[in-house]
Amino acid sequence: MSEENNLDGTTKKDRKQVGLRSEVSINLHSYAARNAFDGRRAENNKPAIIGINRFAGAVKQIFHDARADDPWADWWLIRIDEAVELAKTKMHALRQEFIDHYPETPDINVNDAIALSPQSRALQFASPHAYRMAYVLVDYDKLCCSVLTLAHIGLMTQSEKMRYMNIGGKIIKSALTSAVGFRHQGVTRNDLMANNPRAQKAKQLMGEVPQDIVDLKRRSPYAPELLQYEGNADPTDAPEQTPEEDLTDRDDATGIIARMASGS
């Protein structure tokens, strides 16, 4: 497995500590959720649609640059955090609206439809931000299954079905575009302080970084440790955390399946 899949964030080949590894996948039941995961390449005069893997690839570069002390990368990770959190909040609100409008009927037992052969998608991402986005997609998949079920049994009109699925799809697409606009420049905070040509080019391309981000007063809670500070603390001083805790405790409604390589 590649270095970027190490749970402890290790990237240097000469590290003595053995990195933790995992296998993570999600099962997607609805066609809409699978399309949102896969995205689409630009073809036949149709614009490209960003999927989870393309989003993860973009975030991987930003995550790497943030580790190398790029203040613009830190800024973008914060923006991605905010977009993913907003998507999660909106998806939960849409789900609650659905429940309020279509409460369970005591005399009719309805179980949400699921695919006989759900399609599995492997998650091999280099940053926690991409995993968090995948969790929101699982919430969308669950909503789609509920909506399709009620439409099939005549408790929801076709127009209402499309409304819920389209709103949910737009929530996903909006969050997936949050990584757009970042430009790798190999710039650091030292470049910014010196206002050298590299920093000036970054300003021209991406704008002015908020001062509290430049001063390291605000960073994404999922941002990587800065390279110049890595290794200063002894990792053995921290309490041991099992891989299962790290992977599954993020969201109790994600449906994410985490299978540790060393487990069953």
N, C-alpha and C positions, 0 to 999 in steps of 0.2 A: 504494500500500500504506500502511496506517496506521502511525503513528509507533511503536506498540508492537512492531512486527515488525522494528525495526532491531536488528541484531545487536550493535551497540556500545552499546545501551541509551539512545540519545538520545531525549529527549522534548520538548525546547524547540525551537519552530519557528524561533527566531532564531539557531540555532547555525550557525556558519560551516562546520563540518565536515560533509561529506555522509555520512549513515548508510549502513552496509552493509545490504543486503537479501538475502533468500533466499526460495526456494520449497522447502518440505519436505512430503513426503507419505509415507504408509506404505501398503502393500498388505496387506490382511487376507484370509486364505483361509477361516477357519472361521467358522461361524455364531456360535459362542460368543464369539469375540473381537470380532466386529462388534457383538454385543449389548453387550458390556462397554464398547466405545468409545462407542456411541450413548447408553447409559443408557435411562431410561424416565421419562416424566412420570407424576405421580400421576393415576390415572383408574380408574373402575369399582371403587372401593374397594381398589385396589391401590396400595401406597406407591410413591413415586418411587425410582428407582435412579440414583445419580450416575454419569454417564459421564465420558469424558475432557474433553469440551468444557465441561461444567458445572464440573468440577474446575478446569480451566484458568481459567475466569472467576472463580472464588473466589480462586484463587492470584494472579490479576492484581491484585485489590484489595489483597491482603495485601502483594504485592511493591511496589505503589505506596506503601502506607502505611509500609513499611519504609524506603523511600527518603526519606520525609518525617520520619524519626526517631521512628517509633512503636515503642516497645520491645516492645509486645505483638505487633506484626507480626513483629519479629525473632524473637521466641519461637516464633511459629507457623511461620515458615519453617524453623526448626530441627526442630520436630516433624514437619513435612512431609518434610524431608530424611531423618529417621530412619525414617519410615514407608515411604518409597519404597525406601530402602536395604534395609530389612527385607524388603519384598516381593521385591526383586531376589534377595536371598539365599535366601529360601524357595522362589522359583520355580526357581532353579538347583538347589537341593537336591531338589526334586520331580522335576526333569528327570533328575538323577543317579540317583535311586531308580528311575525308569522304565527307564533304561539298564541298571542293575544287575539288575533283575528280568526284563527282556526283551532280553538281549544279541542281537547279530546272529548269525544262523545261516549258517555258511559255505556251505551247499548251497542256500540260498534268497536270492536278491537282491531286497531290498525297498526301494523308494524311497518316501519319505513322499508321501502324496497332497497335491496342491495344487489349488486351484480353477482351472477352465478360464478363468474371468473373475474374478480376485480384485477385490474392491472397494477402491478407493483412497479414503483419507481424508486431506484436507489438514490440515496442522498449521500453524496460524497463531496462535502463542501469544506472550504477553507476558513469559514468564519461563522460565528453563531448567528449573525444577522440573516444569512441565507436559510438556516434552519428555522428561525423564528418566522420567516415568511412562509415556509412550507407548512408550518402549523396553522397559519391563517387559511391557507388553501384547503387544508383538511376540514376546517370549519365550513368553508364554502361547499365542499363536497357533501357534507352532511346535510346542509340546507337544501342542496339540489335534490338529494334523495327524498327528503321529506316533501318538497314541493311536487316532484314528479309523481310521488305516491298519491297525494291528494287529488292531483289532476286526473290520474288514471282511474280513480274510483268515483269521480264525479263530484267531489267536494270542493273543487277549485276550478275556475274557468281557465281557458287557455291563455287569455290576456293577462290574468293575474299570475299564472305560471311564468310567462315570459317576463313579466315585470320583476318578480323576485330574482329570477336567474340573471337577468340583465343588470339589475342593480348590484347584485353580488359580484358579477363579472367585472363591472366597472371599478368596484372597490379593489379587487385584486390587481387589475391593470394599473390603476393609479399608484399603488404601492410599488409595483415592479418598475415603474419609471423613475423611482426616487434616486437611483444610482446614475441616471443619465446626466450628462453635463460635466462630470469629473474628467480632468485631463491630466494624465501622468506627466509630471515635469521633473521628477527627481529633486524637488525643492525641499528645503528644511527650514526650521525656524531661524537658524543662523543666517540663511540666505535672505529671509524676510527682514531680519533686523538690519542686515547690511544693505537691503534694498538693491541687490545686484540684478543684473539682467535676467537671471533665471526667475527671481521673485517677481520682477516687473512683468515678465511674460505670463506667469501664473495669475497675477492680478488682472491682466488684460483678458485672460481666458475665463476666469472663474469668479472674479470680483474680490472685494476686500474681506478678509477674514475677521470676524468679530474679535475684539481685543481679549475677552475672557478666554477664548479658545487659544489664542496665541500665547497667553500667559499660563496655559495648562490649568486654569481654574475650572474649566468645563470640558469634559470628554465624555464620549459614549460609555455607559457602564459595561459595554461589551467590547470596548476598544482593546487592542493588544498592548502588552507592556512595551514601552519604548526600548529600543535596542540598547541605548546608552545606560539604561538602568537594569537591564536583564542580568540575572545572576548575582545581584548584590545581596539578595535575601536567600537564605538557605531553604530550599523547598521542603526539606525534611522537617522544618520547624512548624509547618502548617499541618492542621489535622488532616488525616487521610480521608479522601472522599471517594466513594465507589463510583465507577463509570456509570452505573445505572442511575444514581442520584443525579449526576450531571446531565444525563440525557433525558430523563423522563419527568423530572420534577418541574420543568419550566411551565407547563400548562396542563391542568388536569383534564382538559377536554379536547386534546389534540388528536388522539387516536394514533399517535406516532408509535411505530413498532421499533424498539431498539433491541438489537440482538448483539451482545458482546461477542467478539471473536473467540474469547476464551471460555464462553459459556456454552449453553446448550443450543 
